[in-house]
């Protein structure tokens, strides 16, 4: 989300430098239309990415203000995944990533939970499931 806003700011800064400050190119309606389409495209990519980043839309986050809480949880889980990725086994990460590609299972929280459960399952005594 922050990256998309940064890219749009950088694009606008480059536009300002090239056409207004340094006057490397003359600003014509054609250049303005091309730039407008470019920024519109970046904005749409940002909106689409934001839609798919929210956990299953708002289905898992009922209630007022719950979406903000879910987004915070997703950001926290993504940060934990980034810092702890090397701790998880390669087979577990491959399995959980395959699960995360399923529809309805597209959440950093769910991916982190899957990896933590796989790691915890390895610490259980061998005969615990045979009762």
C-alpha positions as CSV (number, residue, x, y, z in Angstrom):
1,X,0.0,0.0,0.0
2,X,2.8,2.4,0.9
3,X,4.8,1.3,-2.1
4,X,2.0,2.2,-4.5
5,X,1.7,5.7,-3.0
6,X,5.4,6.1,-3.1
7,X,5.5,5.1,-6.8
8,X,2.8,7.6,-7.6
9,X,4.7,10.4,-5.8
10,X,7.9,9.5,-7.6
11,X,6.1,9.6,-10.9
12,X,4.6,13.0,-10.2
13,X,8.0,14.3,-9.1
14,X,9.6,13.0,-12.3
15,X,6.8,14.6,-14.3
16,X,7.4,17.9,-12.5
17,X,11.1,17.8,-13.0
18,X,11.0,16.9,-16.7
19,X,8.2,19.2,-17.8
20,X,8.1,22.1,-15.4
21,X,11.3,22.5,-13.5
22,X,14.1,21.5,-15.9
23,X,11.9,21.8,-19.0
24,X,13.6,18.9,-20.8
25,X,10.5,18.3,-22.8
26,X,7.7,20.6,-23.8
27,X,4.4,19.8,-22.1
28,X,1.8,19.1,-24.7
29,X,-1.7,17.6,-24.4
30,X,-0.3,14.3,-25.6
31,X,2.2,14.1,-22.8
32,X,-0.4,15.1,-20.3
33,X,-2.8,12.4,-21.5
34,X,0.0,9.7,-21.4
35,X,1.0,10.8,-17.9
36,X,-2.7,10.8,-16.8
37,X,-3.2,7.3,-18.1
38,X,0.0,6.1,-16.4
39,X,-1.0,7.6,-13.0
40,X,-4.5,6.2,-13.4
41,X,-3.1,2.8,-14.1
42,X,-0.9,3.0,-11.0
43,X,-3.9,4.1,-9.0
44,X,-6.0,1.2,-10.3
45,X,-3.2,-1.3,-9.5
46,X,-3.1,0.2,-6.0
47,X,-6.9,-0.2,-5.5
48,X,-6.9,-3.8,-6.9
49,X,-4.0,-4.7,-4.7
50,X,-5.7,-3.2,-1.7
51,X,-8.9,-5.2,-2.5
52,X,-7.0,-8.5,-2.6
53,X,-4.9,-7.6,0.5
54,X,-7.9,-7.3,2.7
55,X,-8.7,-10.7,4.1
56,X,-11.5,-12.1,1.9
57,X,-13.0,-8.7,1.4
58,X,-14.7,-7.9,4.7
59,X,-16.3,-11.3,5.3
60,X,-13.9,-12.2,8.1
61,X,-14.0,-8.8,9.6
62,X,-17.7,-8.0,10.6
63,X,-18.5,-4.9,12.6
64,X,-17.4,-1.3,12.6
65,X,-13.7,-0.7,12.7
66,X,-12.9,-4.5,12.4
67,X,-11.4,-4.1,9.0
68,X,-8.6,-1.8,10.5
69,X,-7.9,-4.5,13.1
70,X,-7.8,-7.2,10.4
71,X,-5.4,-5.1,8.3
72,X,-3.2,-4.5,11.4
73,X,-3.2,-8.3,12.0
74,X,-2.3,-8.9,8.4
75,X,0.6,-6.4,8.5
76,X,1.9,-7.9,11.8
77,X,1.7,-11.4,10.3
78,X,3.5,-10.3,7.2
79,X,6.3,-8.7,9.3
80,X,6.6,-11.9,11.4
81,X,6.8,-14.0,8.2
82,X,9.5,-11.8,6.9
83,X,11.6,-12.1,10.1
84,X,11.0,-15.8,10.8
85,X,10.9,-17.2,7.3
86,X,14.2,-19.0,7.6
87,X,13.1,-20.8,10.8
88,X,10.4,-22.7,8.9
89,X,11.3,-25.9,7.0
90,X,11.3,-25.8,3.2
91,X,8.7,-28.6,3.0
92,X,6.4,-26.8,5.4
93,X,6.7,-23.5,3.5
94,X,6.0,-25.2,0.2
95,X,3.0,-27.0,1.6
96,X,1.6,-23.9,3.3
97,X,2.2,-21.7,0.2
98,X,0.3,-24.2,-1.9
99,X,-2.6,-24.0,0.6
100,X,-2.5,-20.2,0.5
101,X,-3.1,-20.3,-3.2
102,X,-6.5,-21.8,-2.6
103,X,-9.5,-19.5,-2.8
104,X,-10.6,-18.4,0.6
105,X,-7.2,-19.0,2.1
106,X,-5.4,-15.9,1.1
107,X,-4.2,-14.3,4.3
108,X,-0.8,-13.7,5.9
109,X,-2.3,-14.6,9.2
110,X,-3.5,-18.0,7.9
111,X,-0.1,-18.6,6.2
112,X,1.7,-17.9,9.5
113,X,-0.7,-20.1,11.4
114,X,-0.2,-22.9,9.0
115,X,3.6,-22.6,9.3
116,X,3.5,-22.4,13.1
117,X,1.2,-25.4,13.3
118,X,3.5,-27.4,11.1
119,X,6.5,-26.5,13.2
120,X,4.6,-27.3,16.4
121,X,3.5,-30.7,15.0
122,X,7.1,-31.7,14.7
123,X,7.6,-31.3,18.4
124,X,4.8,-33.6,19.5
125,X,5.6,-37.1,20.8
126,X,5.6,-39.8,18.1
127,X,2.7,-41.9,19.3
128,X,0.4,-39.1,20.3
129,X,-2.0,-39.6,17.4
130,X,-2.4,-43.3,17.9
131,X,-4.9,-43.5,20.7
